Amino acid sequence: MLVQQILKSKADATVFTCPPGTLVSEAAEILAEKRIGTVIVSADGGKTAMGILSERDIVRELAKTGGACLSEKVEAYMTSDLETATRDEKADTILARMTEGRFRHMPVIEGGELVGLITLGDVVKARLSELAMEKDALEGMIMGH
């Protein structure tokens, strides 16, 4: 299965973004309100990704410096060295990269522009679906169907 197929199968393909000058407290509100784990940091309204800020980034900084970090800008805590995917990459490859890198969200970039976001859960769901189809095909072959 390809990343493109995963993106098409998502119930909600909305990618939430915020400008780099957004306060961490405002980003936390977006995460809580939308019930999402990350927000893409983008200076141009979502065309290009400058970085990604996750719930984990915020919690780690809260533990380290306390509530003062909530008054800082997201650009201070975002991950700017992004691991990205393209639509034509295979789910297995993405799953391996996410597992090795120990992250759960990956922006999908085509031609330098942000076209989507996939999560570890999206990839696992796609992979399980693929395995179920393979199992059914093998059972059909064994049963003579």
C-alpha beads as a LAMMPS data file, in Angstrom:
LAMMPS data file: protein, C-alpha beads

145 atoms
144 bonds

1 atom types
1 bond types

-500.0 500.0 xlo xhi
-500.0 500.0 ylo yhi
-500.0 500.0 zlo zhi

Masses

1 110.0

Atoms # bond

1 1 1 0.000 0.000 0.000
2 1 1 1.194 3.478 -0.871
3 1 1 1.028 6.688 1.176
4 1 1 -1.380 8.090 -1.429
5 1 1 -3.844 5.264 -0.671
6 1 1 -3.509 5.884 3.072
7 1 1 -4.270 9.579 2.582
8 1 1 -7.369 8.731 0.519
9 1 1 -8.643 6.306 3.155
10 1 1 -8.473 8.812 6.013
11 1 1 -11.877 9.891 7.312
12 1 1 -10.575 13.421 7.923
13 1 1 -7.586 14.564 5.881
14 1 1 -7.432 18.014 7.478
15 1 1 -3.926 19.116 8.426
16 1 1 -3.946 21.689 11.197
17 1 1 -1.268 24.350 10.994
18 1 1 -0.166 27.396 12.925
19 1 1 2.317 30.200 12.212
20 1 1 5.734 30.070 13.906
21 1 1 4.820 33.015 16.142
22 1 1 1.904 31.163 17.746
23 1 1 2.172 30.783 21.503
24 1 1 2.628 27.253 22.823
25 1 1 -0.527 27.741 24.927
26 1 1 -2.495 28.519 21.743
27 1 1 -1.069 25.455 20.005
28 1 1 -2.029 23.343 23.041
29 1 1 -5.581 24.683 22.752
30 1 1 -5.701 23.640 19.086
31 1 1 -4.430 20.158 19.953
32 1 1 -6.999 19.744 22.740
33 1 1 -9.912 21.234 20.811
34 1 1 -9.295 19.215 17.644
35 1 1 -8.254 16.082 19.587
36 1 1 -5.056 15.746 17.551
37 1 1 -1.462 14.978 18.476
38 1 1 0.459 17.462 16.345
39 1 1 0.244 20.732 14.542
40 1 1 2.348 21.636 11.526
41 1 1 4.182 24.944 11.861
42 1 1 3.875 26.914 8.629
43 1 1 4.576 30.551 7.844
44 1 1 2.443 30.515 4.693
45 1 1 -0.821 29.053 5.932
46 1 1 -0.023 25.430 5.268
47 1 1 1.652 25.322 1.867
48 1 1 5.074 24.567 3.306
49 1 1 6.019 22.924 6.584
50 1 1 8.687 24.632 8.694
51 1 1 8.319 22.214 11.565
52 1 1 6.017 20.098 13.674
53 1 1 4.962 20.512 17.298
54 1 1 3.542 17.548 19.178
55 1 1 1.856 17.029 22.510
56 1 1 5.030 15.254 23.605
57 1 1 7.142 18.310 22.748
58 1 1 4.948 20.446 24.974
59 1 1 4.855 17.962 27.864
60 1 1 8.622 17.502 27.799
61 1 1 9.196 21.243 27.915
62 1 1 6.635 21.664 30.707
63 1 1 8.501 19.057 32.754
64 1 1 11.830 20.741 32.038
65 1 1 11.029 24.434 32.466
66 1 1 7.511 24.610 33.903
67 1 1 4.522 26.619 32.761
68 1 1 6.633 29.498 31.457
69 1 1 7.077 27.617 28.179
70 1 1 3.375 28.161 27.431
71 1 1 4.149 31.845 26.825
72 1 1 6.882 31.044 24.314
73 1 1 6.448 30.729 20.560
74 1 1 6.039 27.301 18.961
75 1 1 9.131 27.817 16.836
76 1 1 11.216 27.502 20.017
77 1 1 10.071 23.917 20.628
78 1 1 9.046 22.552 17.229
79 1 1 10.990 19.848 15.469
80 1 1 12.411 21.607 12.428
81 1 1 14.409 18.690 11.018
82 1 1 11.334 17.031 9.537
83 1 1 11.095 13.451 8.396
84 1 1 8.694 13.584 5.459
85 1 1 7.066 11.167 3.059
86 1 1 5.935 11.360 -0.535
87 1 1 2.690 9.954 -1.925
88 1 1 4.460 7.164 -3.783
89 1 1 6.291 5.668 -0.787
90 1 1 5.222 2.279 0.528
91 1 1 3.563 1.823 3.911
92 1 1 6.228 -0.697 4.979
93 1 1 8.985 1.853 4.394
94 1 1 7.107 4.562 6.316
95 1 1 6.368 2.170 9.181
96 1 1 10.062 1.281 9.465
97 1 1 11.127 4.947 9.410
98 1 1 8.587 5.915 12.060
99 1 1 9.543 2.996 14.282
100 1 1 13.282 3.649 13.949
101 1 1 12.905 7.386 14.494
102 1 1 10.410 6.919 17.343
103 1 1 7.870 9.425 16.030
104 1 1 4.189 9.077 15.234
105 1 1 3.385 11.810 12.711
106 1 1 4.846 12.393 9.263
107 1 1 4.043 15.234 6.860
108 1 1 3.533 14.232 3.236
109 1 1 5.292 16.615 0.855
110 1 1 5.043 16.800 -2.940
111 1 1 6.903 19.395 -4.992
112 1 1 7.949 21.181 -1.820
113 1 1 4.345 21.609 -0.655
114 1 1 2.473 19.992 2.227
115 1 1 -0.238 17.675 0.887
116 1 1 -1.148 15.684 3.985
117 1 1 -0.149 14.150 7.277
118 1 1 -0.067 10.480 8.168
119 1 1 0.146 8.963 11.606
120 1 1 1.601 5.726 12.848
121 1 1 -1.982 4.611 13.466
122 1 1 -2.900 5.328 9.829
123 1 1 0.010 3.229 8.601
124 1 1 -0.670 0.339 10.996
125 1 1 -4.359 0.328 10.003
126 1 1 -3.425 0.238 6.310
127 1 1 -0.903 -2.534 6.885
128 1 1 -3.426 -4.634 8.849
129 1 1 -5.957 -4.192 6.064
130 1 1 -3.369 -5.280 3.523
131 1 1 -2.475 -8.368 5.590
132 1 1 -6.156 -9.295 5.947
133 1 1 -6.592 -9.159 2.152
134 1 1 -3.491 -11.313 1.662
135 1 1 -4.801 -13.820 4.219
136 1 1 -8.176 -14.001 2.460
137 1 1 -6.483 -14.510 -0.911
138 1 1 -4.286 -17.301 0.452
139 1 1 -7.260 -18.999 2.115
140 1 1 -9.150 -18.763 -1.173
141 1 1 -6.254 -20.389 -3.020
142 1 1 -6.013 -23.185 -0.468
143 1 1 -9.772 -23.804 -0.543
144 1 1 -9.758 -23.756 -4.352
145 1 1 -11.797 -20.599 -4.854

Bonds

1 1 1 2
2 1 2 3
3 1 3 4
4 1 4 5
5 1 5 6
6 1 6 7
7 1 7 8
8 1 8 9
9 1 9 10
10 1 10 11
11 1 11 12
12 1 12 13
13 1 13 14
14 1 14 15
15 1 15 16
16 1 16 17
17 1 17 18
18 1 18 19
19 1 19 20
20 1 20 21
21 1 21 22
22 1 22 23
23 1 23 24
24 1 24 25
25 1 25 26
26 1 26 27
27 1 27 28
28 1 28 29
29 1 29 30
30 1 30 31
31 1 31 32
32 1 32 33
33 1 33 34
34 1 34 35
35 1 35 36
36 1 36 37
37 1 37 38
38 1 38 39
39 1 39 40
40 1 40 41
41 1 41 42
42 1 42 43
43 1 43 44
44 1 44 45
45 1 45 46
46 1 46 47
47 1 47 48
48 1 48 49
49 1 49 50
50 1 50 51
51 1 51 52
52 1 52 53
53 1 53 54
54 1 54 55
55 1 55 56
56 1 56 57
57 1 57 58
58 1 58 59
59 1 59 60
60 1 60 61
61 1 61 62
62 1 62 63
63 1 63 64
64 1 64 65
65 1 65 66
66 1 66 67
67 1 67 68
68 1 68 69
69 1 69 70
70 1 70 71
71 1 71 72
72 1 72 73
73 1 73 74
74 1 74 75
75 1 75 76
76 1 76 77
77 1 77 78
78 1 78 79
79 1 79 80
80 1 80 81
81 1 81 82
82 1 82 83
83 1 83 84
84 1 84 85
85 1 85 86
86 1 86 87
87 1 87 88
88 1 88 89
89 1 89 90
90 1 90 91
91 1 91 92
92 1 92 93
93 1 93 94
94 1 94 95
95 1 95 96
96 1 96 97
97 1 97 98
98 1 98 99
99 1 99 100
100 1 100 101
101 1 101 102
102 1 102 103
103 1 103 104
104 1 104 105
105 1 105 106
106 1 106 107
107 1 107 108
108 1 108 109
109 1 109 110
110 1 110 111
111 1 111 112
112 1 112 113
113 1 113 114
114 1 114 115
115 1 115 116
116 1 116 117
117 1 117 118
118 1 118 119
119 1 119 120
120 1 120 121
121 1 121 122
122 1 122 123
123 1 123 124
124 1 124 125
125 1 125 126
126 1 126 127
127 1 127 128
128 1 128 129
129 1 129 130
130 1 130 131
131 1 131 132
132 1 132 133
133 1 133 134
134 1 134 135
135 1 135 136
136 1 136 137
137 1 137 138
138 1 138 139
139 1 139 140
140 1 140 141
141 1 141 142
142 1 142 143
143 1 143 144
144 1 144 145
